[in-house]
C-alpha cells in the first residue's frame, strides 16, 4: 500500500505494517478525533487518531527506528475510546491516561496478537513495555515521536506553521542513543513556541474547554443511566453520538443540544460559567551545545519565560463565559 502523509510524504508500506494498518483497531481510529469533542464545536478541528498513528510510525521510520518500534508507534493509540481524552474528564482522571489502563485488554481482544505472531513476534515484547522504544516515548519535558507528531500535525493542519518550518525543524533534529534532541537553541525556541500553541492556545481554547465540559457531562449521565456502557465507547465518535442522539432521555437531549458549531464563548476570569484544568504538559527539550546535552531553558531566556507562563496558565486553568449556546 502507498501511504500519503501531509507532513512526511509518500511511503510504500507492506508486510506486517500493512496488515496492522488494515486491522480493525487501527481502522477504527479513522473515526476517533484527536481533539476529543473539538470537532463537534468546530468542524476544522478534525485531525484523527488514525492520521496521528500513521504519522508517529512514519516519523520513527524517518529517523531510523526499527520495524518493531514502528509497529509500537502505529499501535500506541489503539485503545483510545471514542472522543479520546473526554473519557478522562468523565472519570475525573487527572493523569488523562484511561487509554493506557485499558491498552492490554484492547490489544489482547483484537487480531493484533495473531498478526504479530504470524510474522514471528510476541505482542507482549512489542506492545507492553514502551520503555524500550525511546524514539516513540520519553517523559516530558523531552521530545519523542508521539509528542512531536501531534504538535506538528495539529499546528500545520490548523494553519499555525508551514511545511517549510517543519522540514527545517527535522533538519535540526538529531538522534543520540535512540532519543530525539536538537542541534541548536533556535530550533528549540521554535518548537517550544509551537508546542505551547498546541497545549495552551489550542487545548485550552475556551471553545475546546466548553466542548469537553458538556460532552463529559453528557457521557457521564448516559453511563449513569445505562444508556451507554464502557464497551459502547470502544466504537467511533459517530457511533456513540448516534446512540446519544437517538436516546429518548430528556436530560441527555438537553445536554446534547448544547454541543454544536454555533456556540459562542470567551475567556472571562471574573464572570465565568465553566472552569476546567487540563493535564499539565510542559516542554523543555535538550540541545546539543558544546558536545553536551543541555536543557533549552538553561540556554534561552525565551524558552524559560514561555515555559513559566505556560505552567502558570495550565495551573490556573481556563475560565469560560458562555455567550450563546
N, C-alpha and C positions, 0 to 999 in steps of 0.2 A: 504494500500500500504506500501511497505518497501522502505524507503529512505536510500541509502548508500552514505555517505559523506566521502570524503578522509580525512577530519580533525576530524569530530565528531563521525564517525562510523555509525552503522545501527540503524534506528529507525522505529517503526511501527507508521504510521500516518493514521488516519481515520477521519471520520466525516467531520466537516466543513473545517478543514485544507486540507484534501484530495480533497474536492470539489474545494477549492480555487486553489490548485496546478494545477488541471486539467482545470481550467478556461482559456479562450483564452488569456487574458492579461498576465498571468503568463507563459503560454506555449510559447508565442511569445518571451519571454526573452531568450529562448534557442538559438535564432538566433540573439541576440544582444550581441556583445562582450564588456566585461567590459572595455577594453583598447581603445575603440573608433576605430581609424584607425590602431591600433598596429598590429592586425592580418594580415592586408594587406601587411605589410612590414616585418613581422617576424612571421612565422607560429606557433612558440612556444608560442607566447603571446595570448593564446586562452581561457582564463577564460571567462565565460559568465555571464551575469546579472542573469540568472536563477540559476546557481550554487551559486552565492553570496546571492541571495534572500533566497534560501533554507538554506544556511549557517547561515544567520542572524536569521532566525526563530529557527534553532536548537540551536544556541548559547544562545538565550533568554530562550529557554526551559531548557537548561543545567543549567543555573544559576537561575532557579526558577521563571522566568517571567510568568505572567498569560497567559491563552489561548488568551485573547484579544490582549495582547502585541505581542504574537507570530504571530497572524494574521496581525497586523500592520507591523511587521518585514518582513513577507513574501511578503507583498504588497507594501513596501515602494519605490520600484524602477519600478513599472509597467508603469509609464509614461515616462520612458526614451525612446527617439527616437532611430531610427537606428543610429549606431555609437556613442551612448552615448553622451559624452561631446563635441564631434566635433561640434554639433549644436551651442554650446555656442561660439565657435570660429567663426562660420559663422555670428553670430549676434553681435560679439564683446561684449559678455556678461561676464564681468569680474568676476561676482559672481558665474558663472557656475551653475546656478540654473534654467535653462529653464524648465527642467523636473518638478520642483516644481510648476512653474507657470501654467502648463497645467494639473497638477495632478487631480484636481477636475473634469475637463472635461473628462479626460480619464476614471476615475473611474465611473462617472455617466452614461457614454455612453456604459458601458460594463455590463456584467451579474453579476458583483461583488455585487452591492447593493441587487439584488434579492437573491443571495446565502446567504448573511448575514441575510436578512430578514427572510428567510426560517428557520434559526436557532434562530430567536428572537433578532437579533442585528440590530441597526440602523447604517448604514455606516458612517454617519456624526460623531457619537460618537467614532467610532473606527479609522477612517482614516483621519479626517480633523483637528485634534489637536494632534500633536505628542508630545506636551509638557508634557502630562500625561504619556508618555511611556519613562521613564527615563533610562531604560536599552538600549532601541533602539537608542535614540539620546541624545547627550549632546553637548553643544557648545564647540568648540576647546578652550583650548588645552587638555580637559579631554578625558577619554576613553568612548566609547559607543560600542554597539554591531555592528553597521554599520562600524565604523572606525576600530575596532579590526578585524572583519571578512575579510574585503577586504585586510587589511595589511597581516594577516597571510596566507590567501588563495593565494594571488599572490606570496608572497615571498617563500612559500612552493612549489607551483607549478613550480616556476622558479628556484628552487634548492638553494635558499639562506639560508633557515632554515630547521631544521628537525622536524619530528613529536615528537621526544623526547623533543626538546626545546619547542614546542607548549604545550605539556602536562605539562611540568614544569611551564610554564607561567600560565596555568589555575589553577594549584595547589596554585599559589601565587596571584590569583585574588580573591578579596572579594567584597561582595555586602553590602553596607551600605545605608540605606534609599532608596533602589531601584536603586542605582548608582554603577558603577564599579570603584574600587580603587585597589591599590596594597599593598601587605603585607610588602615589603622590597624594598630598593633602588636598589639592584642588579637586581631584576626583571624589575624595571622601566628603568634602564640603557639598559637592553637587548631589551625591547620593543621600546624605543626611537630610538635606533640604527637601529632596524628592520624597524620601520616606515619611517625613513629617507632614507633607501634603496628603499622603495616604492615611496615616493613622490619626492625625489631628483634624485636618481640613475635610477629609472625606468620611472616615469612620465616625467622626464626631459632628458631622454636618447636622444641624438641627432637624432637617427633614429625615435624615437617616435615623436619628435618635427617636423621632416620632414613630417612624415605621416599625422599628424594633419594639418599642414600648407597646404599641397597640396590637401588633401581631403576637407578641409574647403573651399578653393578656388573653387574647383570643384562643391561642393554643392551650394555655393553662386551663381555661374554663372548659374547653372542649375535651381535654383529658379528664378533668374532674367529673364531667357529666357523661363520660364514656361514649362520647360522640366519635372520638378517635382514640387510638391507643398508640403505644410506642412503636409497634410494628407498622402502623399507618405511616409514621414519619420516616420509614425507610423507603418510601416511594419518592416521587419527584414533587417539586413545588406545586406544579399544576394539578397533580392528582390530589394532593392534600387540600388545596384551595377549592377544588370542585366538591369535595366532601363537605367542607365547611359551608360553602355557599348553598349546597343542597339541603342542609340541615333546616328543620322547621323550628329550631330553638330560637326564641325571640332575643335572648341575651347575646347569643352568638351572632345573629344577624345584625344586631345593633352595633356590635363592635366591628364586624367585618365591613360594614358600610362606611366606616370612617377611615378605611385604608384604601386610598385611591390616589390618582396622579394630579388631582386638583387641590390637594391640601396646601395650605399656606401657613408657614411657621417662621419664627425668627428667634434668635438668641436674646434672652432678656433675664438678667440675673435678679431683677427686682420684682417683676410681675411675671411669674412663670407658672405653667401648668404641669410641666414634666421636668424631672431631674434624673439623669442617668449617668453612670460612670461605666466606661469600658475597661477592659483589661489594660493595664499599663504596658505599653510597648515602646521601648526606647532603643536607640541605635547609636553605636559609637565604634565603628569598625577600626581595626588595627591597620596601620600604614607601615610599609617598609621604608624606614628612614635611617640612613647611615648604617645599613645592614642589620638593623634591629626592628622588631615589630612594636610599634608604639600606638596607643590609642589616639584616635584623631583629636579628641578633646584636649589632649596634652600638647598638641601641635597647633591647634587652631582655636582662637578665642571665639570665632563664629560658631564652630561646632559645639563648644562648651555652652555658649549662650543660648542657642536654639534648643539644645538638649534640656537645659534647665527650664526654659519656657514651656517646652512640650511636657515635661514632667509635672509642672505646675498645673497646666491645663487639664492633663489627664487625671490628676489627683482631685481637682475641683469638679470635674465632670461638666456636662452641658445642661444649661437651664433653657428650657424651650417654652416659648409663648405661642399658643395656637391662635392664629389669626382667623382661619376658616378651615373647616373640615366637614 
